[in-house]
Amino acid sequence: MGSVLALSSSPGHQNWPFSTEPPLSRWDTHPRKDGRLPNPGSFHSLHRSCKDVFPHQIEGVKMIINKTLSSFFKVSHSLHLSAVSPSYYRFHVEHLQSDDYSKDKAPALIGEMDSSGSLNAHALLHLTERVRARTVFQTQQSQFVTWQFETEYRGSDFTAAVTVANPDILRESVILVAHFLQSVSSGLVLGGELVYHRGRAEEGGILTLAGQYSRPNWVATLNAGKGGAHASYYHRANKQIQVGVEFEASTRTQETTTSFGYQMELPEANMVFRGMINSRCIIGGVLEKRLSPLPATLIMGAFVNHRGDKLQVGLGVTVG
């Protein structure tokens, strides 16, 4: 489980900030020259290397316009037209901050609203060099769907985080999530996740153990617990080609899925291609082409579900 925002995730390229996984950490997770063990990073990012290889499923026509208003303020407009899923317009805004713990600017306040009135709001605050707090609110039209608060502490060789999601005093319900990761060696990380849910009708907890072993060109990760198992393997063949294999099993749905994805970069042509195939007979691919010297990227994708006899074709343009 990567986040209480989505208890299960499907293979695919995710886009921050409202995906199920946050972006790669700004803390240094590489081996240190002094011989000390590195920080293992966030629990959310354990499978990130493999997931980034898979294409993000697109359908219909989509246009995104990004505009930087100042060094601390960015906005974007998204228009999605589809004959299958609902069409929408989405407005996205970011306020950036520069702190003393990084040379880069980090998103501090992020807001996103679509034409249906649904809102996503995200606030990130670095309290100290090692402690950060995060708040996320999600609404679906006029109804609150998610409100969660997270605090994370990053030690020299471990990461600990606690998340409180959807606390409701009137309904006597709450979701508590605790994460812990420890670097055992320069390539081995062990840890776990504990999810506790309390409501009027039910109460329970799920413990998931996690492990990751990484080398310079590949990363193997495994999560296993009462709720199921999630294993992934990422391998960088060379500068142009990356591959990933993912296996997911759920005890609740009694289903298993195996997926294979790859990414091919062609720097000379300013192109990136991502493809995937899984055990559910879904085959797909997305091609991204940078239209130099214009500040625009053309995105074309197609996904075929042979078992469900469905075809999805998408075309997108990103400006800025």
C-alpha positions in Angstrom: 0.0 0.0 0.0 1.6 3.2 -1.1 -0.9 5.7 0.2 -4.2 5.9 2.0 -5.4 8.1 -0.9 -5.6 4.9 -2.9 -5.4 1.5 -1.2 -4.5 -0.2 -4.4 -2.7 1.1 -7.5 -2.5 -0.1 -11.0 0.6 -0.3 -13.1 1.2 2.9 -15.0 3.2 6.0 -15.2 1.9 8.4 -12.5 1.9 12.1 -12.4 2.6 14.0 -9.2 1.1 15.6 -7.1 -2.1 13.7 -7.0 -1.0 10.3 -7.9 -0.7 7.5 -5.4 2.9 8.0 -5.0 4.9 11.2 -4.3 7.9 12.3 -6.3 11.3 11.0 -5.6 12.8 12.4 -2.5 15.0 15.5 -2.4 17.1 13.8 0.3 20.2 12.0 -0.8 19.7 8.3 -0.8 23.0 7.3 -2.5 25.9 5.7 -0.6 28.0 8.2 1.3 31.7 8.7 0.9 32.2 8.4 4.6 31.0 4.8 4.6 27.8 5.4 6.5 24.5 3.8 5.3 22.3 6.0 3.2 18.8 7.1 4.0 16.3 4.5 2.5 13.9 7.2 1.2 10.1 7.1 1.5 8.0 3.9 1.8 5.8 5.3 -1.0 8.7 5.2 -3.4 9.8 1.6 -3.0 8.3 0.5 -6.4 8.7 3.9 -8.0 11.6 2.9 -10.3 9.6 0.1 -11.9 6.3 2.0 -12.1 7.9 4.9 -14.0 8.8 2.5 -16.8 5.1 1.7 -17.5 3.1 4.0 -19.8 0.2 6.2 -18.4 -3.0 5.1 -20.0 -4.5 7.9 -22.1 -7.8 8.1 -24.0 -9.5 10.8 -26.1 -7.9 14.2 -26.8 -6.0 16.1 -24.1 -4.3 19.4 -24.1 -2.1 20.8 -21.2 -0.7 24.4 -21.1 1.9 25.1 -18.4 2.8 28.6 -17.6 5.5 29.9 -15.1 4.3 33.2 -13.8 7.3 33.8 -11.5 10.1 31.9 -9.8 7.6 30.8 -7.1 4.3 30.5 -9.0 3.2 28.1 -11.7 -0.2 27.4 -13.3 -1.5 24.9 -15.8 -4.7 24.4 -17.8 -5.9 20.9 -18.9 -8.7 20.1 -21.3 -9.7 16.5 -21.8 -12.3 15.5 -24.5 -13.5 11.9 -24.6 -16.4 9.9 -26.0 -16.1 7.2 -23.4 -15.2 8.9 -20.1 -16.5 12.3 -18.9 -14.8 15.3 -20.5 -13.4 17.9 -18.1 -11.4 21.1 -17.7 -8.8 21.2 -14.9 -7.0 24.2 -13.4 -3.7 23.5 -11.5 -1.7 25.9 -9.5 1.6 25.5 -7.6 3.3 27.9 -5.1 6.9 27.0 -4.7 9.2 27.7 -1.8 13.0 27.6 -1.4 14.3 26.2 1.9 17.7 26.0 3.5 17.8 22.2 3.1 17.8 22.0 -0.7 19.1 24.1 -3.6 15.8 23.3 -5.5 12.4 24.9 -5.0 9.9 22.5 -3.5 6.1 22.6 -4.0 4.6 24.1 -0.8 1.0 24.7 -1.8 -0.7 22.8 -4.7 -4.3 23.2 -5.8 -6.3 21.5 -8.5 -9.9 22.0 -9.5 -11.9 20.6 -12.4 -15.0 21.6 -14.2 -17.2 19.4 -12.0 -16.2 21.3 -8.9 -13.9 18.6 -7.5 -10.9 19.9 -5.6 -7.5 18.5 -4.7 -5.3 20.4 -2.3 -1.9 19.6 -1.1 0.4 21.4 1.4 4.0 20.4 2.2 6.1 22.0 4.9 9.7 21.2 5.8 9.8 21.8 9.6 13.5 21.0 9.9 16.2 19.4 7.8 14.8 15.9 8.8 11.1 16.5 9.5 8.4 17.4 7.0 4.6 17.6 7.3 2.1 17.0 4.6 -1.6 17.6 4.3 -4.0 16.5 1.6 -7.6 17.3 1.0 -9.8 15.8 -1.7 -13.4 16.7 -2.6 -15.8 15.2 -5.1 -18.1 18.0 -6.0 -19.5 19.2 -2.7 -18.5 16.1 -0.7 -15.2 15.6 1.2 -13.6 12.4 0.1 -10.2 12.4 1.8 -8.4 14.5 4.4 -5.1 13.2 5.6 -2.2 14.5 7.7 1.3 13.0 7.5 4.5 13.6 9.5 7.8 12.1 8.3 11.2 11.9 10.0 14.3 11.0 8.1 17.3 9.8 10.1 20.7 9.2 8.7 19.9 5.6 7.8 16.1 5.2 8.4 12.7 6.8 7.7 9.7 6.8 9.9 6.3 8.2 9.0 2.8 8.4 10.6 -0.4 9.3 8.7 -3.9 10.0 10.0 -6.6 9.8 7.3 -10.3 10.7 7.3 -10.7 11.2 11.1 -14.4 11.5 11.9 -15.5 12.0 15.6 -19.2 11.7 14.9 -18.9 8.4 13.0 -16.1 7.3 15.3 -13.9 6.3 12.4 -10.2 6.8 11.5 -7.4 5.3 9.5 -3.9 5.3 10.9 -0.9 4.3 8.9 2.7 3.8 10.2 5.7 3.3 7.9 9.3 2.4 8.8 12.3 1.7 6.6 15.8 0.8 7.7 19.0 0.6 5.6 20.6 -2.7 6.6 23.5 -2.4 4.1 24.4 -0.1 1.1 22.0 -2.1 -1.1 19.5 -3.7 1.3 16.5 -1.9 2.9 14.0 -3.6 5.2 10.8 -2.2 6.8 7.1 -2.5 7.1 3.7 -0.8 7.1 1.0 -1.0 9.7 -2.6 0.1 8.7 -5.2 0.4 11.4 -8.8 1.1 10.6 -11.6 1.8 13.1 -15.3 2.3 12.3 -18.7 1.7 13.9 -19.2 -1.6 12.1 -15.6 -2.9 11.8 -12.1 -2.6 13.2 -8.9 -4.2 12.2 -5.3 -3.8 11.1 -3.0 -5.0 8.3 0.7 -5.5 8.6 2.8 -5.5 5.5 6.5 -6.3 5.5 8.8 -4.8 2.8 12.2 -5.3 1.5 14.3 -3.9 -1.3 17.7 -4.9 -2.7 19.3 -2.6 -5.2 22.5 -2.6 -7.3 23.7 0.1 -9.8 21.6 -1.2 -12.7 18.7 -3.0 -11.1 16.3 -2.9 -8.1 14.2 -5.7 -6.7 11.3 -4.9 -4.3 8.8 -7.0 -2.4 5.8 -6.2 -0.2 4.0 -9.0 1.5 1.3 -9.2 4.1 -2.3 -10.2 5.0 -3.7 -8.1 2.2 -1.6 -9.6 -0.5 1.8 -9.3 -2.2 3.4 -6.8 -4.5 6.8 -7.6 -6.2 8.6 -5.6 -8.8 11.9 -5.8 -10.6 13.5 -2.8 -12.4 16.5 -3.1 -14.7 18.4 -0.5 -16.7 19.9 -2.2 -19.7 21.7 0.9 -21.0 21.2 4.6 -21.4 18.3 4.2 -23.7 16.4 1.1 -22.5 14.8 0.3 -19.2 12.5 -2.6 -18.3 10.3 -3.5 -15.4 8.3 -6.5 -14.2 5.6 -6.2 -11.7 3.5 -8.9 -9.8 0.4 -8.0 -7.7 -1.8 -10.4 -5.7 -4.8 -9.5 -3.6 -6.3 -11.7 -1.0 -9.5 -9.6 -1.0 -10.3 -9.9 -4.7 -8.5 -13.3 -5.1 -6.8 -11.9 -8.3 -3.2 -11.8 -9.5 -1.7 -9.6 -12.2 1.7 -9.8 -13.8 2.9 -6.9 -16.0 5.9 -6.3 -18.1 6.9 -2.7 -19.2 9.7 -1.1 -21.0 10.9 2.4 -21.8 13.1 3.4 -24.8 14.7 6.8 -25.1 15.9 8.2 -28.4 17.7 11.5 -27.5 18.6 12.2 -31.1 15.0 12.2 -32.1 13.7 13.8 -28.8 11.4 10.8 -28.4 10.5 8.5 -25.5 8.4 5.3 -25.9 6.8 3.3 -23.1 5.1 0.0 -23.7 3.5 -2.7 -21.5 1.7 -6.0 -21.6 0.0 -7.9 -18.6 -1.6 -11.1 -17.8 -5.1 -9.6 -18.3 -4.4 -9.5 -22.0 -3.9 -5.7 -22.1 -1.3 -4.3 -24.5 -0.4 -0.7 -24.7 2.1 1.9 -25.6 2.7 5.7 -25.4 5.0 7.8 -27.6 6.2 11.2 -26.4 7.8 13.5 -29.0 9.4 16.8 -28.1 8.6 19.3 -30.9 11.8 21.3 -30.9 12.3 24.2 -31.1 8.8 24.7 -30.0 8.1 24.4 -26.2 5.6 21.5 -26.8 5.4 17.8 -26.5 3.2 15.5 -28.6 1.8 12.4 -26.9 0.2 9.5 -28.7 -1.0 6.3 -27.1 -3.1 3.2 -27.7 -4.2 0.4 -25.4 -5.9 -2.8 -26.4 -7.8 -5.1 -24.1 -8.1 -8.4 -26.0 -10.1 -10.1 -23.3 -12.6 -7.3 -23.1 -12.5 -6.5 -26.8 -11.8 -2.9 -26.1 -9.6 -0.3 -27.8 -8.5 3.0 -26.4 -6.6 5.6 -28.4 -5.4 8.9 -27.1 -3.7 12.0 -28.4 -2.3 14.8 -26.3 -0.3 18.0 -26.5 1.7 19.6 -23.6 2.8 23.2 -24.0 5.3 24.7 -21.7 
